[in-house]
Amino acid sequence: MQLVVTGSVATDHVMTFPGRFSEQLLPDQLHSVSLSFLVDSLQVRHSGTAANIAVGLGRLGLTPRLVAAVGADFEDYAIWLERNGVDIKGIHVEPDSCTARFLVTTDFDQNQIASFYPGAMSRARDIDLNRLLDVSEPGGLVVITQDDPQAMLRHTRACRARGTAFAAVPSQQLARLNRGSIEDLVCGADFLFTNSHERALLLRRSGWSEQTVLERVGVWVTTLGTAGVRVDSLGAPPLCVPAVSVAQVADPTGVGDAFRAGFLAAIAWGLDYSAAAQLGCAMAAGALESTGAQDYRADARTLLDRLSLTYGRSAATRVAPFLPGTDTAYGSEPVSPTKPADTPETSVSSSDTAPPPTSESRPPSHDPQCPQRLLLIERDFLIPVLRRAPGAWFARPTSCPGWTVRDLLAHCAAALTRIAEDRLHDFSPQDNQQDILDRKDCSIEEIVDELEAGCAKAGPAIAAADGQLDVIALGEWVHAGDVRAAFGITPAYATEGTDDALALLATCSRVRETPLLTARLPDRELQLGTWLPDQRKRAGLTTDADNLVRLYTGRPADEGLYSLVGAAPADLVIYK
């Protein structure tokens, strides 16, 4: 299938100011503002919606043709695109102009001052798409992304006139298009791509209902952030596909474009919408973990492991034959353990029914520094997040019934202070609630200060307790995960402290007498729990670290991301 991608090609100039913009503004001089900032860093990155999608397609082994207007400064960008498998024969160069540029400066509080210069993109309306489409290769798809609005309209009309299939990706241009232009861009599209905000904006500005949109397009694909993606088509129930979890969010720029590249590649290979959405989510996860819209990895092994872990081995098997670098069927080599939708319950070895060796019932040697390391790692990660968070976020509910983020932080701060000052109580629900009430007049800043100090001061006291307080250190880390979950940070219960947290979990699962269980994670295998009098064989769990912690701490876990044999989820919970 011939894939043509039209739209913006740009460079991002990203700068960091080590202070606060608000401190540079004088209230009595706002009528005459003249500011200059000495920035710490400057990063110049390749960007532009069309270029982002084309690079993603190229990395998946396709050769998309990029159609865009650029300036005389395009030479280095051209080399980059061709190196990533993009056909640039459709590029129109304006010799007297610059390629579009986005300039942004971010301060300490994540406030931004930005400008966008369209440059040569304004001449994209002069491009004749008919001259660039290969008439000898029918069955292609033109992806019309955000661009000069007149260019978007011209390309859409050309596709309709030729009977060429097209996908509409209006993105940010929806905000400036009137109802007539929206109708012109969307009607007849084989695919319509939006995110959740753009979906609502399209409905409001067009005056259409969702039913009306589906009557005008073939398939409507909506990305939903951490909730995954929704695929709608007329007369069919919505297809909802969960997102792929990431180890750490680095930069959301270009994540939607990476998703579209994965989705469109799967469509070009003849796969169904479910497989397309899954590959799109795997590509998006890679982009989310990287800085820059085009600097993520999309090698076959990484993608297949993401698919296998999130959606099951069969999802990876469907895609593997099409990815460059996979000469044999996926599965001929060892891969990361995953939740196998097609794996029978006999995956727990028959040898697990044998009487356990004495050593397996004995806790591993205790590392007294483990809880302290965990608290310090969590302090260094969470405290900066809390200090940057908007005030309204602290009123969000958490997985602890009846507690907001503020309540949860107050509880954690109080618990660590009590440990540091050797004023322990029973940590009963009544005791915990009283600690929260004692801090009802404290500001968020004061609570965060107490929490930060507690993470440092409580560590030595926990270490000196010879394991008796380890479960509290683990609980503090889990509560930090509750905060991340409330803030929408994924994965919530897997951070740099995961190794120490899992070591504590292994000990706590034995002390709390959960069933003996072998947990198979992508990067390790754990022995948890202890043999119980009525337990006939060792239980088995295949999942990732995030859902393992969720299951053992009673947090909501995604049933599609774990396989549990020989025990029920309620049997695993250590906090009861």
ZAGU-487458 format. One record per residue (C-alpha): z, x, y; residue number from 0. Coordinates in nm, 3 decimals, always signed. Last residue first. Example, Ala and Ser with C-alpha at 12.3 -4.5 7.8 and 13.67 -1.06 7.14 Angstrom:
BEGIN
        pz        px        py     n
    +0.714    +1.367    -0.106     1
    +0.780    +1.230    -0.450     0
***
This chain:
BEGIN
        pz        px        py     n
    +5.585    -0.595    -0.642   575
    +5.427    -0.269    -0.519   574
    +5.283    -0.082    -0.820   573
    +5.005    -0.331    -0.897   572
    +4.825    -0.249    -1.223   571
    +4.913    -0.555    -1.434   570
    +4.780    -0.792    -1.164   569
    +4.431    -0.646    -1.209   568
    +4.435    -0.745    -1.579   567
    +4.437    -0.491    -1.860   566
    +4.228    -0.375    -2.156   565
    +3.901    -0.323    -1.972   564
    +3.844    -0.304    -1.597   563
    +3.495    -0.252    -1.450   562
    +3.485    -0.199    -1.075   561
    +3.250    -0.246    -0.780   560
    +3.135    -0.606    -0.824   559
    +3.492    -0.732    -0.828   558
    +3.541    -0.592    -0.477   557
    +3.912    -0.524    -0.434   556
    +4.157    -0.714    -0.212   555
    +4.479    -0.511    -0.181   554
    +4.749    -0.526    -0.450   553
    +4.843    -0.159    -0.433   552
    +4.701    -0.047    -0.768   551
    +4.379    -0.248    -0.730   550
    +4.314    -0.138    -0.371   549
    +4.379    +0.225    -0.458   548
    +4.122    +0.212    -0.737   547
    +3.884    +0.024    -0.506   546
    +3.878    +0.309    -0.256   545
    +3.870    +0.583    -0.519   544
    +3.556    +0.449    -0.688   543
    +3.534    +0.243    -1.007   542
    +3.553    +0.261    -1.386   541
    +3.883    +0.143    -1.536   540
    +3.995    +0.169    -1.898   539
    +4.307    +0.047    -2.075   538
    +4.468    +0.248    -2.357   537
    +4.527    +0.053    -2.671   536
    +4.774    -0.189    -2.827   535
    +5.016    -0.228    -2.535   534
    +5.318    -0.443    -2.629   533
    +5.580    -0.170    -2.590   532
    +5.412    -0.018    -2.281   531
    +5.247    +0.324    -2.281   530
    +5.255    +0.470    -1.931   529
    +5.057    +0.445    -1.610   528
    +4.761    +0.652    -1.494   527
    +4.543    +0.921    -1.649   526
    +4.271    +1.019    -1.404   525
    +3.906    +1.122    -1.442   524
    +3.718    +1.291    -1.158   523
    +3.421    +1.294    -0.921   522
    +3.263    +0.949    -0.952   521
    +3.588    +0.793    -1.072   520
    +3.692    +0.715    -1.430   519
    +4.044    +0.577    -1.457   518
    +4.206    +0.608    -1.800   517
    +4.493    +0.363    -1.831   516
    +4.847    +0.345    -1.964   515
    +4.982    +0.008    -1.849   514
    +5.198    +0.003    -1.532   513
    +5.553    +0.122    -1.568   512
    +5.662    +0.159    -1.202   511
    +5.759    +0.522    -1.269   510
    +5.431    +0.582    -1.447   509
    +5.215    +0.425    -1.175   508
    +5.421    +0.612    -0.915   507
    +5.333    +0.950    -1.067   506
    +4.959    +0.884    -1.086   505
    +4.968    +0.725    -0.740   504
    +5.127    +1.039    -0.595   503
    +4.843    +1.252    -0.732   502
    +4.594    +0.992    -0.611   501
    +4.735    +1.013    -0.259   500
    +4.720    +1.394    -0.262   499
    +4.352    +1.392    -0.354   498
    +4.277    +1.100    -0.118   497
    +4.411    +1.276    +0.190   496
    +4.067    +1.343    +0.337   495
    +4.015    +0.968    +0.328   494
    +3.969    +0.686    +0.075   493
    +4.153    +0.356    +0.129   492
    +3.960    +0.202    +0.418   491
    +3.612    +0.303    +0.311   490
    +3.510    +0.199    +0.564   489
    +3.651    +0.145    +0.913   488
    +3.643    -0.224    +1.014   487
    +3.953    -0.203    +1.237   486
    +4.153    -0.428    +1.002   485
    +4.045    -0.215    +0.706   484
    +4.145    +0.102    +0.889   483
    +4.486    -0.049    +0.962   482
    +4.534    -0.147    +0.596   481
    +4.430    +0.208    +0.502   480
    +4.709    +0.339    +0.723   479
    +4.933    +0.104    +0.526   478
    +4.818    +0.278    +0.208   477
    +4.913    +0.616    +0.355   476
    +5.259    +0.485    +0.448   475
    +5.296    +0.340    +0.098   474
    +5.216    +0.677    -0.060   473
    +5.488    +0.837    +0.148   472
    +5.725    +0.555    +0.044   471
    +5.639    +0.604    -0.326   470
    +5.722    +0.972    -0.291   469
    +6.079    +0.892    -0.185   468
    +6.258    +0.980    -0.513   467
    +6.022    +1.268    -0.586   466
    +6.268    +1.553    -0.539   465
    +6.427    +1.409    -0.222   464
    +6.377    +1.740    -0.036   463
    +6.002    +1.676    -0.004   462
    +6.071    +1.333    +0.147   461
    +6.306    +1.487    +0.405   460
    +6.052    +1.761    +0.487   459
    +5.777    +1.502    +0.544   458
    +5.980    +1.262    +0.759   457
    +5.961    +1.474    +1.075   456
    +5.584    +1.518    +1.105   455
    +5.471    +1.165    +1.016   454
    +5.766    +1.029    +1.215   453
    +5.654    +1.198    +1.536   452
    +5.312    +1.034    +1.517   451
    +5.461    +0.696    +1.428   450
    +5.708    +0.714    +1.718   449
    +5.426    +0.798    +1.959   448
    +5.213    +0.515    +1.816   447
    +5.499    +0.271    +1.873   446
    +5.549    +0.395    +2.229   445
    +5.177    +0.367    +2.307   444
    +5.165    +0.015    +2.167   443
    +5.445    -0.079    +2.408   442
    +5.793    -0.149    +2.283   441
    +5.958    -0.484    +2.353   440
    +5.910    -0.617    +1.999   439
    +6.041    -0.294    +1.848   438
    +6.369    -0.426    +1.702   437
    +6.172    -0.725    +1.576   436
    +5.959    -0.496    +1.361   435
    +6.264    -0.325    +1.212   434
    +6.414    -0.669    +1.147   433
    +6.101    -0.771    +0.954   432
    +6.133    -0.465    +0.733   431
    +6.497    -0.537    +0.655   430
    +6.423    -0.902    +0.569   429
    +6.127    -0.809    +0.348   428
    +6.353    -0.556    +0.171   427
    +6.319    -0.190    +0.266   426
    +6.660    -0.130    +0.101   425
    +6.797    +0.071    +0.393   424
    +6.755    +0.439    +0.472   423
    +6.924    +0.602    +0.771   422
    +6.863    +0.969    +0.685   421
    +6.724    +1.044    +1.033   420
    +6.380    +1.154    +0.907   419
    +6.372    +0.874    +0.649   418
    +6.477    +0.612    +0.905   417
    +6.215    +0.738    +1.152   416
    +5.946    +0.720    +0.884   415
    +6.035    +0.360    +0.800   414
    +6.052    +0.254    +1.166   413
    +5.709    +0.399    +1.248   412
    +5.559    +0.231    +0.943   411
    +5.710    -0.109    +1.030   410
    +5.599    -0.083    +1.394   409
    +5.249    +0.013    +1.280   408
    +5.232    -0.292    +1.054   407
    +5.354    -0.527    +1.324   406
    +5.095    -0.391    +1.571   405
    +4.817    -0.428    +1.312   404
    +4.923    -0.790    +1.268   403
    +5.158    -0.900    +0.993   402
    +5.182    -1.250    +0.848   401
    +5.068    -1.149    +0.501   400
    +5.003    -0.774    +0.468   399
    +4.623    -0.751    +0.436   398
    +4.608    -0.717    +0.813   397
    +4.558    -0.957    +1.103   396
    +4.415    -0.830    +1.434   395
    +4.651    -0.821    +1.732   394
    +4.630    -0.442    +1.755   393
    +4.254    -0.467    +1.802   392
    +4.295    -0.646    +2.135   391
    +4.432    -0.329    +2.296   390
    +4.108    -0.139    +2.242   389
    +4.139    +0.156    +2.001   388
    +4.121    +0.510    +2.140   387
    +4.488    +0.598    +2.085   386
    +4.485    +0.436    +1.743   385
    +4.183    +0.634    +1.624   384
    +4.338    +0.958    +1.751   383
    +4.656    +0.875    +1.552   382
    +4.476    +0.793    +1.229   381
    +4.310    +1.117    +1.121   380
    +4.562    +1.383    +1.223   379
    +4.855    +1.163    +1.118   378
    +4.692    +1.089    +0.783   377
    +4.652    +1.458    +0.708   376
    +5.013    +1.518    +0.814   375
    +5.146    +1.234    +0.596   374
    +4.949    +1.350    +0.291   373
    +5.059    +1.710    +0.330   372
    +5.424    +1.598    +0.342   371
    +5.385    +1.380    +0.035   370
    +5.227    +1.670    -0.164   369
    +5.478    +1.937    -0.061   368
    +5.726    +1.853    -0.341   367
    +5.458    +1.903    -0.610   366
    +5.604    +1.747    -0.925   365
    +5.484    +1.870    -1.262   364
    +5.296    +1.589    -1.434   363
    +5.490    +1.281    -1.545   362
    +5.565    +1.261    -1.918   361
    +5.412    +0.983    -2.122   360
    +5.100    +1.191    -2.184   359
    +5.310    +1.485    -2.297   358
    +5.445    +1.289    -2.596   357
    +5.098    +1.245    -2.733   356
    +4.983    +0.885    -2.736   355
    +4.956    +0.690    -3.059   354
    +4.586    +0.626    -3.134   353
    +4.411    +0.328    -2.973   352
    +4.239    +0.548    -2.717   351
    +4.046    +0.712    -2.999   350
    +3.833    +0.398    -3.008   349
    +3.692    +0.505    -2.674   348
    +3.687    +0.251    -2.391   347
    +3.314    +0.189    -2.339   346
    +3.354    -0.077    -2.607   345
    +3.372    -0.329    -2.322   344
    +2.997    -0.326    -2.303   343
    +2.801    -0.139    -2.030   342
    +2.521    -0.339    -1.864   341
    +2.691    -0.402    -1.530   340
    +2.808    -0.042    -1.531   339
    +3.070    +0.015    -1.258   338
    +3.003    +0.380    -1.204   337
    +3.068    +0.728    -1.333   336
    +2.859    +0.990    -1.152   335
    +2.559    +1.104    -1.346   334
    +2.492    +1.311    -1.655   333
    +2.119    +1.371    -1.709   332
    +1.864    +1.157    -1.893   331
    +2.003    +0.855    -1.707   330
    +1.729    +0.801    -1.455   329
    +1.395    +0.811    -1.628   328
    +1.215    +1.141    -1.600   327
    +1.025    +1.323    -1.327   326
    +1.268    +1.229    -1.051   325
    +1.191    +1.456    -0.753   324
    +1.013    +1.199    -0.542   323
    +1.152    +0.849    -0.593   322
    +0.936    +0.582    -0.756   321
    +1.055    +0.611    -1.117   320
    +1.423    +0.607    -1.006   319
    +1.424    +0.267    -0.833   318
    +1.475    +0.037    -1.130   317
    +1.709    +0.281    -1.307   316
    +1.935    +0.304    -1.003   315
    +1.995    -0.071    -0.999   314
    +2.043    -0.069    -1.377   313
    +2.327    +0.182    -1.339   312
    +2.542    -0.059    -1.142   311
    +2.540    -0.190    -0.786   310
    +2.775    +0.037    -0.591   309
    +2.816    +0.347    -0.809   308
    +2.464    +0.337    -0.949   307
    +2.298    +0.284    -0.613   306
    +2.493    +0.565    -0.445   305
    +2.427    +0.796    -0.742   304
    +2.056    +0.713    -0.727   303
    +2.037    +0.785    -0.355   302
    +2.214    +1.121    -0.379   301
    +2.008    +1.230    -0.679   300
    +1.676    +1.126    -0.525   299
    +1.716    +1.306    -0.196   298
    +1.762    +1.098    +0.118   297
    +1.982    +1.320    +0.331   296
    +2.049    +1.228    +0.693   295
    +1.920    +1.394    +1.010   294
    +1.684    +1.126    +1.143   293
    +1.909    +0.899    +1.352   292
    +2.155    +1.171    +1.449   291
    +2.495    +1.262    +1.306   290
    +2.527    +1.186    +0.937   289
    +2.755    +0.962    +0.726   288
    +2.599    +0.644    +0.866   287
    +2.249    +0.770    +0.789   286
    +2.335    +0.823    +0.423   285
    +2.495    +0.480    +0.402   284
    +2.184    +0.322    +0.555   283
    +1.964    +0.474    +0.283   282
    +2.186    +0.324    +0.011   281
    +2.185    -0.011    +0.193   280
    +1.805    -0.011    +0.207   279
    +1.787    +0.076    -0.163   278
    +2.007    -0.225    -0.239   277
    +1.810    -0.455    -0.009   276
    +1.481    -0.358    -0.175   275
    +1.625    -0.398    -0.525   274
    +1.740    -0.750    -0.437   273
    +1.414    -0.831    -0.260   272
    +1.202    -0.750    -0.565   271
    +1.014    -0.426    -0.634   270
    +0.640    -0.384    -0.577   269
    +0.651    -0.019    -0.470   268
    +0.563    -0.116    -0.111   267
    +0.853    -0.363    -0.118   266
    +1.086    -0.083    -0.227   265
    +0.962    +0.135    +0.058   264
    +1.011    -0.152    +0.304   263
    +1.378    -0.194    +0.211   262
    +1.453    +0.177    +0.223   261
    +1.283    +0.224    +0.559   260
    +1.448    -0.088    +0.695   259
    +1.792    +0.044    +0.598   258
    +1.722    +0.379    +0.768   257
    +1.621    +0.187    +1.083   256
    +1.945    -0.011    +1.076   255
    +2.149    +0.310    +1.048   254
    +1.964    +0.476    +1.336   253
    +2.273    +0.553    +1.541   252
    +2.593    +0.458    +1.354   251
    +2.733    +0.814    +1.375   250
    +2.988    +0.996    +1.158   249
    +3.148    +0.724    +0.945   248
    +3.334    +0.885    +0.656   247
    +3.312    +0.865    +0.278   246
    +3.067    +0.576    +0.285   245
    +3.065    +0.248    +0.096   244
    +2.729    +0.090    +0.012   243
    +2.695    -0.253    +0.168   242
    +2.707    -0.577    -0.029   241
    +2.388    -0.775    -0.105   240
    +2.357    -1.143    -0.013   239
    +2.048    -1.339    -0.118   238
    +2.041    -1.672    +0.064   237
    +1.946    -1.975    -0.146   236
    +1.572    -2.042    -0.168   235
    +1.357    -2.314    -0.007   234
    +1.240    -2.099    +0.283   233
    +1.345    -1.734    +0.262   232
    +1.667    -1.560    +0.359   231
    +1.790    -1.207    +0.282   230
    +2.145    -1.117    +0.388   229
    +2.269    -0.762    +0.417   228
    +2.591    -0.565    +0.378   227
    +2.931    -0.680    +0.504   226
    +2.999    -0.338    +0.660   225
    +2.721    -0.401    +0.910   224
    +2.555    -0.740    +0.861   223
    +2.183    -0.659    +0.834   222
    +1.961    -0.966    +0.849   221
    +1.631    -0.993    +0.658   220
    +1.421    -1.305    +0.719   219
    +1.138    -1.350    +0.467   218
    +0.805    -1.531    +0.509   217
    +0.823    -1.637    +0.870   216
    +0.759    -1.960    +1.065   215
    +0.933    -2.219    +0.845   214
    +1.222    -1.978    +0.804   213
    +1.267    -1.972    +1.182   212
    +1.271    -2.352    +1.198   211
    +1.536    -2.371    +0.926   210
    +1.752    -2.123    +1.116   209
    +1.733    -2.357    +1.415   208
    +1.512    -2.275    +1.709   207
    +1.596    -2.267    +2.080   206
    +1.405    -1.939    +2.107   205
    +1.663    -1.762    +2.323   204
    +1.963    -1.889    +2.129   203
    +1.819    -1.843    +1.779   202
    +1.691    -1.495    +1.861   201
    +2.025    -1.395    +2.013   200
    +2.218    -1.509    +1.705   199
    +1.992    -1.307    +1.475   198
    +1.999    -1.014    +1.717   197
    +2.379    -1.000    +1.691   196
    +2.371    -1.021    +1.308   195
    +2.102    -0.752    +1.277   194
    +1.739    -0.849    +1.276   193
    +1.428    -0.793    +1.060   192
    +1.153    -1.054    +1.018   191
    +0.915    -1.008    +0.725   190
    +0.579    -1.169    +0.649   189
    +0.546    -1.249    +1.016   188
    +0.343    -1.562    +1.089   187
    +0.539    -1.660    +1.397   186
    +0.770    -1.384    +1.516   185
    +0.597    -1.202    +1.800   184
    +0.423    -1.500    +1.961   183
    +0.731    -1.720    +1.925   182
    +0.942    -1.453    +2.090   181
    +0.687    -1.420    +2.369   180
    +0.691    -1.793    +2.436   179
    +1.070    -1.811    +2.439   178
    +1.107    -1.530    +2.688   177
    +1.156    -1.165    +2.592   176
    +1.407    -0.943    +2.775   175
    +1.705    -0.961    +2.536   174
    +1.481    -0.969    +2.228   173
    +1.360    -0.620    +2.323   172
    +1.673    -0.477    +2.165   171
    +1.547    -0.533    +1.809   170
    +1.201    -0.695    +1.785   169
    +1.138    -0.579    +1.426   168
    +0.853    -0.807    +1.309   167
    +0.684    -0.723    +0.979   166
    +0.309    -0.761    +0.938   165
    +0.050    -0.868    +0.682   164
    -0.307    -0.824    +0.800   163
    -0.520    -1.137    +0.844   162
    -0.736    -0.949    +1.093   161
    -0.672    -1.189    +1.381   160
    -0.305    -1.220    +1.290   159
    -0.263    -0.844    +1.276   158
    -0.437    -0.798    +1.612   157
    -0.216    -1.063    +1.769   156
    +0.096    -0.878    +1.656   155
    -0.037    -0.546    +1.786   154
    -0.110    -0.695    +2.129   153
    +0.229    -0.864    +2.152   152
    +0.418    -0.547    +2.067   151
    +0.204    -0.348    +2.309   150
    +0.279    -0.594    +2.589   149
    +0.651    -0.561    +2.516   148
    +0.642    -0.177    +2.536   147
    +0.803    -0.095    +2.205   146
    +1.048    -0.243    +1.959   145
    +0.908    -0.240    +1.606   144
    +0.587    -0.379    +1.458   143
    +0.568    -0.283    +1.090   142
    +0.208    -0.322    +0.973   141
    +0.168    -0.391    +0.600   140
    -0.123    -0.305    +0.374   139
    -0.299    -0.518    +0.115   138
    -0.646    -0.383    +0.181   137
    -0.733    -0.012    +0.185   136
    -1.095    +0.036    +0.295   135
    -1.024    -0.130    +0.629   134
    -0.787    +0.153    +0.718   133
    -0.611    +0.043    +1.036   132
    -0.633    +0.272    +1.337   131
    -0.927    +0.128    +1.528   130
    -0.792    -0.225    +1.496   129
    -0.459    -0.117    +1.647   128
    -0.617    -0.060    +1.988   127
    -0.358    +0.136    +2.190   126
    -0.354    +0.059    +2.564   125
    -0.026    -0.137    +2.542   124
    +0.141    +0.187    +2.430   123
    +0.104    +0.305    +2.789   122
    +0.463    +0.223    +2.885   121
    +0.577    +0.440    +2.592   120
    +0.452    +0.742    +2.789   119
    +0.769    +0.751    +2.997   118
    +1.021    +0.490    +2.886   117
    +1.314    +0.660    +3.066   116
    +1.646    +0.530    +2.941   115
    +1.978    +0.597    +3.117   114
    +2.335    +0.614    +2.991   113
    +2.695    +0.636    +3.109   112
    +2.932    +0.596    +2.816   111
    +3.298    +0.524    +2.752   110
    +3.422    +0.681    +2.429   109
    +3.770    +0.737    +2.576   108
    +3.716    +1.115    +2.611   107
    +3.384    +1.064    +2.788   106
    +3.032    +1.004    +2.656   105
    +2.717    +1.104    +2.847   104
    +2.385    +0.943    +2.752   103
    +2.020    +1.024    +2.816   102
    +1.744    +0.836    +2.631   101
    +1.396    +0.978    +2.667   100
    +1.045    +0.842    +2.616    99
    +0.780    +1.113    +2.570    98
    +0.674    +1.264    +2.899    97
    +0.367    +1.184    +3.109    96
    +0.047    +1.340    +3.240    95
    -0.108    +1.422    +2.903    94
    -0.054    +1.072    +2.758    93
    -0.090    +1.129    +2.383    92
    -0.174    +0.838    +2.150    91
    -0.039    +0.885    +1.796    90
    -0.222    +0.703    +1.516    89
    -0.321    +1.023    +1.334    88
    +0.050    +1.105    +1.303    87
    +0.085    +1.056    +0.924    86
    +0.456    +1.103    +0.844    85
    +0.568    +1.308    +0.543    84
    +0.881    +1.467    +0.684    83
    +0.713    +1.796    +0.779    82
    +0.451    +1.586    +0.959    81
    +0.723    +1.427    +1.171    80
    +0.893    +1.756    +1.257    79
    +0.564    +1.921    +1.358    78
    +0.484    +1.623    +1.579    77
    +0.825    +1.645    +1.747    76
    +0.751    +2.006    +1.839    75
    +0.416    +1.909    +1.997    74
    +0.527    +1.592    +2.178    73
    +0.588    +1.737    +2.525    72
    +0.254    +1.609    +2.658    71
    +0.380    +1.254    +2.627    70
    +0.390    +0.991    +2.353    69
    +0.233    +0.652    +2.279    68
    +0.289    +0.514    +1.931    67
    +0.129    +0.439    +1.593    66
    +0.291    +0.615    +1.298    65
    +0.101    +0.607    +0.969    64
    +0.336    +0.594    +0.673    63
    +0.294    +0.844    +0.391    62
    +0.537    +0.740    +0.116    61
    +0.757    +0.978    -0.083    60
    +1.099    +0.838    +0.007    59
    +1.140    +1.101    +0.277    58
    +0.825    +0.970    +0.441    57
    +0.960    +0.616    +0.451    56
    +1.275    +0.738    +0.627    55
    +1.067    +0.941    +0.873    54
    +0.855    +0.635    +0.950    53
    +1.159    +0.416    +1.010    52
    +1.313    +0.663    +1.256    51
    +0.979    +0.724    +1.429    50
    +0.928    +0.351    +1.484    49
    +1.280    +0.300    +1.618    48
    +1.284    +0.602    +1.846    47
    +1.482    +0.918    +1.777    46
    +1.469    +1.296    +1.748    45
    +1.786    +1.458    +1.876    44
    +1.877    +1.681    +2.170    43
    +2.246    +1.771    +2.166    42
    +2.427    +1.884    +2.479    41
    +2.789    +1.995    +2.483    40
    +3.090    +2.044    +2.706    39
    +2.966    +1.854    +3.012    38
    +3.020    +1.939    +3.378    37
    +2.999    +1.597    +3.540    36
    +2.850    +1.492    +3.875    35
    +2.930    +1.170    +4.056    34
    +2.801    +1.011    +4.375    33
    +2.930    +0.658    +4.424    32
    +2.921    +0.489    +4.764    31
    +3.052    +0.132    +4.751    30
    +3.306    +0.242    +4.492    29
    +3.473    +0.470    +4.747    28
    +3.806    +0.289    +4.801    27
    +3.876    +0.265    +4.428    26
    +3.796    +0.634    +4.367    25
    +3.613    +0.694    +4.039    24
    +3.654    +1.034    +3.873    23
    +3.964    +0.936    +3.674    22
    +3.782    +0.638    +3.524    21
    +3.512    +0.867    +3.387    20
    +3.770    +1.035    +3.165    19
    +3.759    +1.401    +3.069    18
    +3.589    +1.626    +2.813    17
    +3.236    +1.500    +2.900    16
    +3.008    +1.502    +2.595    15
    +2.628    +1.493    +2.618    14
    +2.359    +1.331    +2.403    13
    +1.993    +1.375    +2.498    12
    +1.804    +1.140    +2.268    11
    +1.432    +1.194    +2.215    10
    +1.182    +0.912    +2.181     9
    +0.912    +0.750    +1.969     8
    +0.896    +0.374    +2.008     7
    +0.677    +0.127    +1.827     6
    +0.420    +0.089    +1.552     5
    +0.464    +0.162    +1.182     4
    +0.165    +0.143    +0.948     3
    +0.213    +0.125    +0.572     2
    -0.092    +0.131    +0.345     1
    +0.000    +0.000    +0.000     0
***
